[in-house]
């Protein structure tokens, strides 16, 4: 049963990491979109 508890904690940590990474990806995509818009204007 202790392994099950540890697995649950690992899953929660992975979910938190994935949420964090999704936020970073979103920021990067936004930056790329902004840069792309600036290049199209030039």
C-alpha positions in Angstrom: 0.0 0.0 0.0 2.9 2.3 0.6 3.9 2.0 -3.0 0.4 3.0 -4.1 0.7 6.2 -2.0 4.1 6.9 -3.5 2.7 6.3 -7.0 -0.1 8.8 -6.3 2.4 11.4 -5.2 4.5 10.8 -8.3 1.5 11.2 -10.5 0.5 14.5 -8.8 4.1 15.8 -9.3 4.0 14.8 -12.9 0.7 16.5 -13.4 2.1 19.7 -11.8 5.2 19.5 -14.0 3.1 19.0 -17.1 0.9 22.0 -16.2 4.1 24.1 -15.8 5.5 22.9 -19.1 2.2 23.6 -20.9 2.4 27.2 -19.5 6.0 27.6 -20.8 5.0 26.1 -24.2 2.1 28.6 -24.4 4.5 31.5 -23.6 6.9 30.3 -26.2 4.2 30.0 -28.9 2.9 33.4 -28.1 6.5 34.8 -28.4 6.9 33.1 -31.8 3.5 34.4 -33.0 4.5 38.0 -32.0 7.8 37.7 -33.7 6.1 36.3 -36.8 3.7 39.2 -36.9 6.5 41.7 -36.6 8.4 40.0 -39.5 5.3 40.1 -41.7 4.9 43.9 -41.0 8.5 44.6 -42.1 
